[in-house]
Amino acid sequence: MAFTRHQPTQTVKHKIACLTLDMESDYGDPDGRIRLLENPEYFERYASIIQKHNAKVTMFTVTSLFERFGKQFDRLANHIPLEYAAHSHTHDPYHAASRDEVEKSALVMKQVNSTGTLGYRAPIGQITQEGLTHLLDYGYQYDASLYTSYRPGKFGYHNLDKPNFPFRITHGDRSLVEFPFTSLSGVRVVFGLSYVKLVGWGLYSLIWRTFGLPDVALALSHPHDFYFHELAKFHPPSLEKLALSRNATRAFDYFERMVAGLKKQGYKLIFLSEALEFIQTLPGLREFGLGDWK
C-alpha cells in the first residue's frame, strides 16, 4: 500500500502523549558537554516540571554517551520516570541509521535496558528504507524518526504525504511500528519545543487550539532547546542560529505549558514502550510495506 495524502486521522478511545528527549551533546559545544545534566538549576527545573505533572520521559540517547554520562543518566532516572531508547551510536547524520550505527546502539541498549523495548530515532530524522531494514535485522520494535512535515536544506525532508499517526511497516514476516514526530493536524507544524520557541507561545498555542493534535502524540525536545542562549557563541551568524535563539530564555516556561496543555486536553502522559503496547491493540492500524517507503 502506497502512502497517499489527505488520509483521515485515526482516532482512539483514550488520548495518549509521550514526552521525548533527544539526549545528545549540546549543539555546537566543542567539549561535548550536556548542561541539562551538569547545571543544577537546569536539572532541577526540568525534573520539577516532569514531577509536577506526573509525566514520563522516553529519552532517545546517543548510546556512545553512556560511557561518559552514564552516572548522570542514572541520576536523572532517579528523579523522574525515565526509559531509554536509542538515538544512534554517534549522532552522525550522514550515517544516521547505517548498519554499524544500528548494531552498536542495539548492543548498548540491550546492556543498559536488557528487558526493555528496543526503540530508535535517527539523527535529524534521516531514516531510510535501508535504515529501517537494519532496525528490523537487529530486533527494534519501533522507530520514531519520521518528520511528517517539510524542511529544506542538506538534511531536509518532504513528508507531507506520510501519516501523522503511528503505523506499521512490514517486511516479509517482520514488522515494526513507526511513531512519527507529531505535527499539528492540518498545518503539519512539528509539536516540538524548538518550534514553539520559534513561533512564540501566543501564536503557537492559537494554532494548536485551532488545529489540534492526533490522539497519539509525541512531544519533541533536546537539551540545547532549554538554553541555546548559552551555546550561541559557538555558532556563526546564520538563519539557523537566529531561529534557535528565539525565546531561548523562555524555554522551560514554554515546555511546561506544552505539558500542561496536553493534560488539559485529556492526554495521558506515558512511555513510548507503553504507547507501543497500546498501538498494537488498535484494530485497523495502517500497514505499509517497506518497499513503499520513499
Secondary structure, DSSP 8 states (H G I E B T S, - for coil): ----SS------SS-EEEEEEEE-S-TT-TT---HHHH-HHHHHHHHHHHHHTT--EEEEE-GGGHHHHHHHHHHHHHHS-EEEEE--SS--GGGTT-HHHHHHHHHHHHHHTTTS--EE--GGG---HHHHHHHHHTT--EE---B-SEE-STT-EE-TTS-SS-EEEEETTEEEEE--B-B-TTT--B-BHHHHHHH-HHHHHHHHHHH---SEEEEEE-GGGG-GGGTGGGS-S-HHHHHHHTTGGGHHHHHHHHHHHHHHTT-EE--HHHHHHHHHT-TT--EEEGGG--
